Amino acid sequence: MLQLGLFGANCSSGRTYVTLPERWVASWENNLKLAQMADEIGIECMVPIARWKGYGGDSNPNGASFESIAWACGLLAATRRLRVFCTVHVPLHHPLVAAKQMATGDHIGQGRLGVNIVCGWNEDEFQMFGVTKKEHDARYAQGEEWWSIVKRVWSGEARFDHEGTYYRLHGVEGAPRPFGRTDPLMMNAGSSDTGRWFAIRHSDMHFDAVETPELSTARIAQTKKLARERGRRAIRSGWCIAGPIRPRGGRLRADPIAWWEIQTPW
């Protein structure tokens, strides 16, 4: 079964970096209209990009963007069945703050929040925060520690201390737990060996750098097999196709955003 989602609508120009006059305008009104349309016609999810500045140039793609957790909360409150993800940069979000924000969003959506974890990002954006981007494998090591803390908070565990490589926390507690005491779905994008293994160990969905479905079958099957061998239910794999959407009938104007496709286990 193939499921479809929309990627990048929280950012100006979406995922199509062109100077088309009808490129996506990421106003709240357009995002709300798009989410409610997706909810109505059966699109499975919306996934945002976490951006803090644009790429520059004539059109400055992603120069305007909505912060993804607040964006997800707003759309979850205005829809009925659509799953809405937030995208979280591990080095920029303290795990306790993120755990609380995401649990709040999951209650707003009654279990429909998803979490997209990003362990690294653009160097110039990190510099805005005074954060130095870590070496590649260290970024995923921090991501694993970050996620383990979030999961402990969500588990309802009694007050605990954490002494790790990247975080030292004392007297940690956090309520409420996510809606229904079930953790939100988590996905990450990583095509390197380290990124792929992060997904195998932790992710419900893996956004991989695949080619055509035919050429990627073996890689996706292996990812699922390796996850099952570690006692995890088979993860789902996805890929992205970018391009402008021009709906008929004038219901929504301007829409270069990407489709997000999930291939369920086979």
Secondary structure by P-SEA (a helix, b strand, c coil): cccccccccccccccccccccccccccaaaaaaaaaaaaaacccbbbbbbccccccccccccccccccaaaaaaaaaacccbbbbbbbccccccaaaaaaaaaaaaaaacccbbbbbbccccaaaaaaaccccccaaaaaaaaaaaaaaaaaaaacccccccccccccccccccccccccccccbbbbbbccaaaaaaaaaccccccccccccccaaaaaaaaaaaaaaacccbbbbbbbbbbbbbbccccccccbbbbbbbbccc
